[in-house]
Amino acid sequence: MQLTLDTDARTLTLTQAGQTRTLPLYSKAAFEALSRQWVRVGWNQKYQYTFSWMGRPVIQLPEDMLRMQEVICDLQPDVIVETGVAHGGSLVFYASLCKALGKGRVIGIDIEIRPHNRSAIEAHPMAGLITLVEGSSTALATLQQVRALVAPGQTCLVILDSDHSYAHVLAELQAYASLVSVGSYIVATDGIMLDLADVPRGSADWATDNPTFAARDFAAAHPEFRIEQPRWPFCESELDANITHWPGAWLKRLA
């Protein structure tokens, strides 16, 4: 695809597959086209590796964090389960929201929690709201340990942010879906891989090997879940689509 930006004429011209469209530069359609390419370039430049939350690195797109905050505020879960710990920044982020709401706690799961990260998380002011579980997220022993930490009837939100291969995400969806309470979500993050197969830091395999396709296929096989982007609680704009690393990620439990 070719993008031609003309600030003097106030137009954005898109050429793809032999077809050309010229859009008003300050239109919704132009914003969406420019945002898509901005996300692709930003991902390649590791933009998401430039943030922290309360002193811990958090490798997320800020809009995804803010949209997650909207969901947590609305849902007020008793338990937030996240696979993939890394530096612990997202665990601290969720725990700080629970602290502010006066409700909820966080369980973080990783196949390897590095000692320096564990020490920093356990010494953090939010540590009292965080439980760390080390082990493969899909191993039976890990699942048993996590399930024992979630009481029947508790509102549970699950976020999948570990190995992003299709096979692993599908296995995690199958393993953790039963923890998700009706009206809550299981979120298969980082499906942006689907749109990064041709960028320098991407991989051609990602065109099919990605979390978005895992979520799609899981939903097709489990009618009790539906892919549904959470509504925006506030919007005074004509925009209606997220700038996100998580396309098609939100699986809402209906029954």
C-alpha positions in Angstrom: 0.0 0.0 0.0 1.2 3.5 -0.7 0.2 6.5 1.4 0.7 10.0 0.0 0.2 12.8 2.5 -0.4 16.3 1.2 -0.7 18.8 4.0 -1.2 21.7 1.6 -4.1 20.1 -0.3 -5.2 18.5 3.0 -5.6 15.0 1.4 -4.4 11.5 2.1 -4.1 9.3 -1.0 -4.1 5.5 -0.6 -3.1 3.2 -3.4 -3.5 -0.5 -3.0 -4.0 -3.4 -5.4 -4.2 -1.0 -8.3 -6.9 1.1 -6.7 -6.5 4.7 -5.5 -8.6 6.6 -3.0 -8.2 10.2 -2.0 -9.4 11.1 1.5 -9.8 14.4 3.3 -6.8 14.6 5.5 -8.7 15.5 8.6 -11.4 12.8 8.2 -12.1 9.7 10.2 -11.0 7.4 7.4 -7.7 9.2 7.1 -7.1 9.0 10.8 -7.8 5.3 10.7 -5.4 4.7 7.8 -2.6 6.9 9.4 -3.1 5.2 12.8 -2.7 1.7 11.3 0.6 2.7 9.8 1.7 4.5 12.9 1.0 1.4 15.0 3.1 -0.7 12.5 6.0 1.7 12.5 5.8 2.2 16.3 5.8 -1.5 17.0 8.9 -1.9 14.8 10.6 0.9 16.7 9.7 -0.8 20.0 7.6 2.2 21.1 5.7 -0.1 23.5 9.1 -0.7 25.3 9.3 2.9 26.5 6.8 3.0 29.4 6.6 2.1 33.1 3.9 2.0 35.8 4.8 2.9 39.3 8.4 2.1 38.7 8.0 -1.2 36.8 8.4 -1.5 33.0 5.1 -2.2 31.3 5.3 -3.4 27.7 2.0 -2.3 26.4 0.5 0.3 24.1 -0.9 3.1 26.4 -4.3 3.1 24.7 -4.7 -0.7 25.5 -3.9 0.0 29.1 -6.4 2.9 29.3 -9.1 0.8 27.6 -8.4 -2.1 30.1 -8.8 0.4 32.9 -12.2 1.3 31.6 -13.2 -2.3 31.6 -11.8 -3.0 35.1 -13.6 0.1 36.5 -16.9 -1.1 35.0 -16.5 -4.8 35.8 -14.8 -4.4 39.2 -13.5 -8.0 39.2 -12.7 -9.9 42.3 -9.7 -11.5 40.6 -7.6 -10.6 37.5 -5.5 -13.4 36.1 -2.7 -12.6 33.7 -0.4 -15.1 31.9 3.0 -13.5 31.2 4.7 -11.6 33.9 7.9 -10.1 32.4 8.9 -7.1 34.5 5.6 -7.1 36.3 4.5 -3.7 35.2 1.0 -4.7 34.0 0.5 -6.7 37.3 1.3 -3.6 39.2 -1.0 -1.5 37.0 -3.9 -3.9 37.6 -3.2 -4.1 41.3 -3.1 -0.3 41.6 -6.5 -0.1 40.0 -7.8 -2.7 42.4 -6.3 -0.6 45.3 -8.1 2.5 44.0 -11.4 0.7 43.6 -11.1 -1.0 47.0 -11.7 -4.3 45.4 -9.8 -7.1 43.6 -6.5 -8.8 43.4 -4.1 -10.0 40.7 -2.6 -13.4 39.9 0.4 -13.4 37.6 1.6 -16.6 35.8 4.9 -17.2 34.0 6.9 -20.2 33.0 10.0 -18.3 34.4 9.8 -15.4 36.8 13.4 -14.0 36.8 14.8 -13.5 40.3 15.4 -9.7 39.9 11.8 -9.3 38.6 10.3 -11.4 41.4 12.3 -9.4 44.0 11.1 -6.1 42.5 7.5 -7.2 42.4 7.5 -8.6 45.9 9.1 -5.4 47.3 6.6 -3.2 45.5 3.9 -1.2 47.4 1.3 -3.2 45.4 2.8 -6.6 46.3 0.0 -7.4 48.8 -2.5 -7.6 46.0 -0.3 -9.7 43.7 0.2 -13.5 43.8 2.9 -14.9 41.5 2.6 -18.5 40.1 5.6 -19.9 38.3 5.1 -22.6 35.8 3.8 -23.2 32.3 0.4 -21.5 32.0 -1.1 -24.6 30.4 0.4 -27.2 32.7 -2.1 -29.1 34.8 -0.2 -28.3 38.1 -0.3 -24.6 37.2 -3.9 -24.6 36.4 -4.8 -26.4 39.6 -2.9 -23.8 41.6 -4.6 -20.9 39.9 -8.1 -22.4 40.1 -7.5 -22.9 43.9 -7.0 -19.2 44.2 -10.3 -18.2 42.6 -13.4 -18.9 44.7 -16.7 -20.0 43.2 -18.9 -17.0 42.3 -16.0 -14.5 42.1 -15.9 -12.2 39.1 -12.8 -13.1 37.2 -11.1 -11.4 34.3 -8.4 -13.3 32.4 -5.7 -11.7 30.2 -3.4 -13.8 28.0 -0.1 -12.2 27.4 2.6 -14.9 27.3 3.5 -17.0 24.3 1.5 -15.4 21.4 1.6 -18.4 19.0 -1.7 -19.6 17.7 -1.3 -23.0 19.3 -0.4 -21.7 22.7 -3.1 -19.0 22.8 -5.7 -21.5 21.8 -4.5 -23.8 24.5 -4.7 -21.0 27.1 -8.2 -20.0 26.0 -9.3 -23.6 26.5 -7.5 -23.8 29.8 -8.7 -20.6 31.4 -12.1 -20.0 29.9 -13.9 -21.8 32.7 -12.5 -19.2 35.2 -14.2 -16.3 33.3 -17.5 -15.2 34.9 -20.5 -14.4 32.9 -20.3 -10.8 31.6 -16.5 -10.8 32.0 -13.8 -11.4 29.4 -10.8 -13.5 28.5 -8.4 -11.3 26.4 -6.0 -12.7 23.8 -3.6 -9.8 23.6 -1.1 -8.8 20.8 -3.1 -10.0 17.8 -1.5 -7.1 16.0 1.0 -9.7 14.9 -1.5 -10.4 12.1 -0.7 -6.9 10.6 3.1 -7.1 11.2 4.0 -10.0 9.0 5.7 -7.7 6.5 7.5 -5.2 8.8 11.2 -5.5 9.4 11.0 -7.0 12.9 8.0 -9.2 12.0 7.7 -12.7 10.6 5.8 -14.0 7.6 4.4 -16.8 9.7 2.5 -14.2 11.8 0.0 -13.8 8.9 -1.7 -17.0 10.2 0.2 -17.8 13.5 -1.3 -15.2 15.8 -3.7 -14.6 18.8 -6.4 -13.0 16.7 -7.0 -16.2 14.7 -6.8 -18.3 18.0 -9.6 -16.1 19.5 -11.6 -16.3 16.3 -11.5 -20.1 16.2 -12.1 -20.4 19.9 -15.2 -18.3 19.7 -16.5 -20.3 16.7 -16.2 -23.5 18.8 -17.6 -22.0 22.0 -20.9 -20.1 21.6 -20.9 -19.1 25.2 -18.2 -16.6 24.2 -18.4 -13.8 21.7 -15.7 -11.5 20.3 -16.9 -8.1 21.5 -14.8 -5.0 21.9 -15.9 -3.3 25.1 -17.9 -0.1 24.6 -16.3 3.2 25.4 -17.9 4.8 28.4 -17.1 8.3 27.1 -16.9 9.4 23.5 -17.5 12.9 22.0 -15.9 11.9 18.7 -17.0 10.2 15.5 -14.2 7.7 16.0 -15.3 4.2 17.0 -12.3 2.0 16.6 -9.3 1.5 19.0 -5.7 2.2 18.2 -4.6 -1.1 19.5 -2.2 -4.0 19.6 -5.1 -6.2 20.6 -7.4 -6.5 17.5 -10.2 -9.1 18.0 -8.9 -9.9 21.4 -11.8 -9.4 23.8 -13.9 -12.6 24.3 -16.9 -11.9 26.4 -18.6 -14.7 28.3 -22.3 -14.7 27.6 -23.5 -17.8 29.5 
